[in-house]
């Protein structure tokens, strides 16, 4: 990228070298020791955050380490992947187009991302089956339930279809033909709050969001030139979706929790 400052070029070079070194290691682990396949991706995401100057701050109570469940979050940027991946071993649900993106698609497949093709009517059922298998195996699945990235200043309505389908698939996968057990849903608000420890406003939050027709290279340049980005992960209370709480009600509660957590992050004070 022409015109980048020396420090930004150095950090980008370190990230590229780290990626090149970790890729063959992950390929080897995936083939010989798949049970440990989450170790290198987490290291990669931590290196990415360090090289890009992303500083993570956690509020609320995250899911217990090693627990399965649906992490239902808003979506602001491609940075969300590394911000979450650096915190804990997770797998992501992404649109099928991501699989074809240069470099990013390959990295996503290495992390065993679940891809959904929205152009196919049966896609939701296919993805739900994969999500159910991951949840049954004790994995944490991240679902960006808005269905797209936002502009960093608001939360878009959450979609409930995948939550319900995943619950049905998990029940059947666990030997429960009625699928009437509970799934733990963990609401999460992701907020990019500012630069260098100083709170930003609407302009700064929008600049860090990757949405609409924003191209990756210019956005990456912006991130590199900023140098230090603060992001807050605010966890809401877990929701037991299943026997007593329908998918639509669980989605409503998760959306309310995410909106509340984000407002608290932006305002700097707890809401009643």
Buried (B, 14 or more C-beta within 10 A) or exposed (E): EEEBEEEBEEBBEEBEEBBEEBBEEBEEBBEEEEEEBBBBBBBBBBBBBBBBBBBBEEBBEBBEEEBBBBBBBBBBBBBBBBBBBBBBBBBBBBBBEBBEBEEBBEBBEBBBBBBBBEEEEEBBEBBBBBBBBBBBEEBBBBBBBBBEBBBBBEBBEBBBBBBBBBBBBBBBBEEEEEBEBBBBBBBBBBBBBBBEEEEBEEEBBBBBBBBEEBEEEEBBBBBBEBBEBBBBBBBBEBBBBBEEBBBEEBBBBBBBBBBBBBBBBBEEEEEE
